Amino acid sequence: MKKRHDIIVIGGGHAGIEAAWAAASLGADVALITMSWESVGRMSCNPAIGGLGKGQIVREIDALGGLMGLATDRAGIQFRMLNRSKGPAVWAPRAQADRDLYPLAVQELLSTARSLDIVEGTVEEIIATPHLDSEKSTDESAVSTSRRIKGVLLTDGRELLAECVIVTTGTFLAGLMHCGLEQTEGGRVGEPGAKGLSKCFESLGIELGRLKTGTPPRIHRDTIDYDVCDAQPGDEYPTPFSALTGAILQPQVQCHVTWTNNDVHDLIRSNLHRAPMYSGQIQSNGPRYCPSIEDKVVRFADKSKHQVFLEPEGYENERVYCNGVSTSLPEDVQTAFIREVKGLENARILQHGYAVEYDYVPTHQTKLSLESKLVGGLFLAGQINGTSGYEEAAGQGLVAGVNAARLLGNQKPLILGRDEAYIGVMIDDLITRPPTEPYRMFTSRAEYRLLLRADNADERLTPLGRSLGLVQDDRWRVFENRRKATLAVTELCSATGIRASLSRPETSVKDVAEVISRGSNRTFCIDAIENVLTAAKYAGYIKRQAKQIERFRKLESFLIPNKLDYHSMANLRLEARERLGAVSPKTLGQASRISGINPADITVLWVHIASLKKQKQSPQHMSPEVLSSPK
Ligand SMILES: Cc1cc2nc3c(=O)[nH]c(=O)nc-3n(C[C@H](O)[C@H](O)[C@H](O)COP(=O)(O)OP(=O)(O)OC[C@H]3O[C@@H](n4cnc5c(N)ncnc54)[C@H](O)[C@@H]3O)c2cc1C
């Protein structure tokens, strides 16, 4: 085993995988430390990838050369394009994956990475040295970095050294699982937690918070009465996640839907005192938008039923995931309420639901590059940053991997804009408005969602990925071919006169295909026609959004000087001084998104900075405010 690497990634979950892959793709010598090789790529919760807002992230990861889309295409057992009845701007790809095949697909892909060592072990400690020289950091605010990363210490005493360490430990930091009144230490069912690291973060001066998430029971597939449930088939023509996948050829399975009822709700209500969330046993916040069934029964008391999606966990796997009834009620209550659900009267539970509480690192301590503000060279990605979900974790992992590699080369960090990618929206949200409950992506979080579509992720990001060095020749060829095909369709639409009809809602891919094939005696791929049609249908909205983006970019390009002393800005409200001081925004745009900051605060800030700049150029033009602000 080599003792020194460029970059160490702690954790082989969805963030760790993308971080290691991205950094290795950029030529860094990477060690991925995982508790076990076979757990790399394991799915803690539902083996499903994508969905609203999340499917777009997977496409973005793919466009930047990441792994998640490829692995899902190999291991998917049911593919659906959600929201197909609505406009393409909100279509979102989703796939149910095979729980056993997905990690294998990830491991196979990872084993092709250049310069990636897999080290089995548990990290106990992050080693950092006190450090005053701040020149090597991802941005100018490095002056706040008082320490620098040196390496890690494993529980068995091994020490590994590196220039950068990326922590992606998910729900494992001081993980505590709850099922009724029973509590077990661990990161997820059957796996130990990581205790040492929490203490180590505190000793480095990094503040920790605590969050919780939960999972539903899994039942045996042969104990479900499918005849009384609604079948939910996959798409007839499954759409792959990755631009590199030609077609999905594996057979697709069916999912089913059933409903809870008043008997289920009564049973849950009468046992709330045994639910850790209600007995006071769990104090930390859970995901508001992904509530447990006990939460739903309390918060939506007027509802007489809730959906339960019955989702198979694999071709061979006997377990069916009961999506919608996440719970940490005691086992006997779970068994009783599940059997009150239509179609599940004889259900046999193979794994009971549980909740897990874990430590996370609140993101006011992290930069937009995902590097810690407190320890230079230490990056954080995934659930440890307060997010929930595989896709959110993977998107951050990719960015952290890229930025760790760029730090080694003294290059500026990759910071994706809110107008470029959902990944950019997510990271900006995390850093600018640090979450206090698990953060998950929704389309509504993105103000430019008409531009951030799943179908144009490659147009938005593959050229960037290529320039960063993430996109290899094979992916670039596919991208260029797609671009050429789209251009050819656009030209033919003009030549055949159908262009004017493209923006009409009733014009379909089939209509366009017929006209342009007649006009050229050629056939065209549906994908290229769909591209042209979507662009035409949204042209008006996109033009309007482009104007908003122009305004947004102006604010984004207005840089805020480092070490601005907000507390001494007398014209700024006290609350604004505190909030700005806590986040240290890099631009006026970022400052405007901090919660509690209003347009008047931004004007004060703008005037102040403009005066500072003017003062730098000619000292005689100092405004009274600048004169009253100590430097
Ligand atoms: C019970 C439960 C319920 C969930 N419910 C949902 C849900 O409803 N919806 C949703 O979107 N997401 C849910 N998730 C979250 C989803 O699983 C995570 O968001 C996602 O897996 C996070 O990815 P990650 O890479 O950050 O961490 P993980 O996938 O948790 O991976 C962490 C990795 O780090 C390794 N590791 C940890 N500590 C160490 C150490 N000290 N040394 C070496 N290796 C270490 C672990 O072995 C693991 O491989 C749930 C997770 C759990 C556990």
Ligand as a Chemical Component Dictionary entry (heavy atoms), coordinates in Angstrom:
data_LIG
# 
_chem_comp.id                   LIG 
_chem_comp.type                 NON-POLYMER 
_chem_comp.pdbx_formal_charge   0 
_chem_comp.three_letter_code    LIG 
# 
loop_
_chem_comp_atom.comp_id 
_chem_comp_atom.atom_id 
_chem_comp_atom.alt_atom_id 
_chem_comp_atom.type_symbol 
_chem_comp_atom.charge 
_chem_comp_atom.model_Cartn_x 
_chem_comp_atom.model_Cartn_y 
_chem_comp_atom.model_Cartn_z 
_chem_comp_atom.pdbx_ordinal 
LIG C1  C1  C 0 -31.838 4.962  6.690  1  
LIG C2  C2  C 0 -31.630 5.859  5.501  2  
LIG C3  C3  C 0 -32.716 6.411  4.869  3  
LIG C4  C4  C 0 -32.562 7.243  3.776  4  
LIG N1  N1  N 0 -33.648 7.754  3.158  5  
LIG C5  C5  C 0 -33.518 8.499  2.047  6  
LIG C6  C6  C 0 -34.639 8.973  1.350  7  
LIG O1  O1  O 0 -35.760 8.744  1.736  8  
LIG N2  N2  N 0 -34.461 9.730  0.248  9  
LIG C7  C7  C 0 -33.228 10.024 -0.197 10 
LIG O2  O2  O 0 -33.112 10.701 -1.219 11 
LIG N3  N3  N 0 -32.154 9.583  0.448  12 
LIG C8  C8  C 0 -32.285 8.826  1.548  13 
LIG N4  N4  N 0 -31.204 8.360  2.207  14 
LIG C9  C9  C 0 -30.025 9.017  1.900  15 
LIG C10 C10 C 0 -29.116 8.440  0.862  16 
LIG O3  O3  O 0 -28.839 7.120  1.141  17 
LIG C11 C11 C 0 -27.932 9.304  1.048  18 
LIG O4  O4  O 0 -28.291 10.661 0.852  19 
LIG C12 C12 C 0 -26.797 9.020  0.136  20 
LIG O5  O5  O 0 -26.462 7.682  0.167  21 
LIG C13 C13 C 0 -25.648 9.887  0.600  22 
LIG O6  O6  O 0 -24.514 9.589  -0.100 23 
LIG P1  P1  P 0 -23.109 9.809  0.547  24 
LIG O7  O7  O 0 -22.117 9.422  -0.478 25 
LIG O8  O8  O 0 -23.030 11.135 1.137  26 
LIG O9  O9  O 0 -23.059 8.778  1.757  27 
LIG P2  P2  P 0 -23.347 7.219  1.840  28 
LIG O10 O10 O 0 -24.001 6.703  0.649  29 
LIG O11 O11 O 0 -23.974 7.023  3.161  30 
LIG O12 O12 O 0 -21.880 6.631  1.855  31 
LIG C14 C14 C 0 -20.992 6.875  2.904  32 
LIG C15 C15 C 0 -19.819 5.936  2.738  33 
LIG O13 O13 O 0 -18.783 6.319  3.616  34 
LIG C16 C16 C 0 -18.238 5.177  4.227  35 
LIG N5  N5  N 0 -17.657 5.624  5.492  36 
LIG C17 C17 C 0 -18.278 6.309  6.475  37 
LIG N6  N6  N 0 -17.422 6.611  7.448  38 
LIG C18 C18 C 0 -16.221 6.102  7.084  39 
LIG C19 C19 C 0 -14.934 6.090  7.675  40 
LIG N7  N7  N 0 -14.697 6.675  8.843  41 
LIG N8  N8  N 0 -13.935 5.463  7.016  42 
LIG C20 C20 C 0 -14.143 4.868  5.823  43 
LIG N9  N9  N 0 -15.350 4.869  5.205  44 
LIG C21 C21 C 0 -16.356 5.471  5.831  45 
LIG C22 C22 C 0 -19.416 4.233  4.382  46 
LIG O14 O14 O 0 -18.984 2.919  4.504  47 
LIG C23 C23 C 0 -20.151 4.490  3.072  48 
LIG O15 O15 O 0 -19.645 3.688  2.048  49 
LIG C24 C24 C 0 -31.297 7.538  3.318  50 
LIG C25 C25 C 0 -30.186 6.990  3.968  51 
LIG C26 C26 C 0 -30.357 6.155  5.050  52 
LIG C27 C27 C 0 -29.158 5.582  5.727  53 
# 
loop_
_chem_comp_bond.comp_id 
_chem_comp_bond.atom_id_1 
_chem_comp_bond.atom_id_2 
_chem_comp_bond.value_order 
_chem_comp_bond.pdbx_ordinal 
LIG C1  C2  SING 1  
LIG C2  C3  SING 2  
LIG C2  C26 DOUB 3  
LIG C3  C4  DOUB 4  
LIG C4  N1  SING 5  
LIG C4  C24 SING 6  
LIG N1  C5  DOUB 7  
LIG C5  C6  SING 8  
LIG C5  C8  SING 9  
LIG C6  O1  DOUB 10 
LIG C6  N2  SING 11 
LIG N2  C7  SING 12 
LIG C7  O2  DOUB 13 
LIG C7  N3  SING 14 
LIG N3  C8  DOUB 15 
LIG C8  N4  SING 16 
LIG N4  C9  SING 17 
LIG N4  C24 SING 18 
LIG C9  C10 SING 19 
LIG C10 O3  SING 20 
LIG C10 C11 SING 21 
LIG C11 O4  SING 22 
LIG C11 C12 SING 23 
LIG C12 O5  SING 24 
LIG C12 C13 SING 25 
LIG C13 O6  SING 26 
LIG O6  P1  SING 27 
LIG P1  O7  DOUB 28 
LIG P1  O8  SING 29 
LIG P1  O9  SING 30 
LIG O9  P2  SING 31 
LIG P2  O10 DOUB 32 
LIG P2  O11 SING 33 
LIG P2  O12 SING 34 
LIG O12 C14 SING 35 
LIG C14 C15 SING 36 
LIG C15 O13 SING 37 
LIG C15 C23 SING 38 
LIG O13 C16 SING 39 
LIG C16 N5  SING 40 
LIG C16 C22 SING 41 
LIG N5  C17 SING 42 
LIG N5  C21 SING 43 
LIG C17 N6  DOUB 44 
LIG N6  C18 SING 45 
LIG C18 C19 SING 46 
LIG C18 C21 DOUB 47 
LIG C19 N7  SING 48 
LIG C19 N8  DOUB 49 
LIG N8  C20 SING 50 
LIG C20 N9  DOUB 51 
LIG N9  C21 SING 52 
LIG C22 O14 SING 53 
LIG C22 C23 SING 54 
LIG C23 O15 SING 55 
LIG C24 C25 DOUB 56 
LIG C25 C26 SING 57 
LIG C26 C27 SING 58 
# 
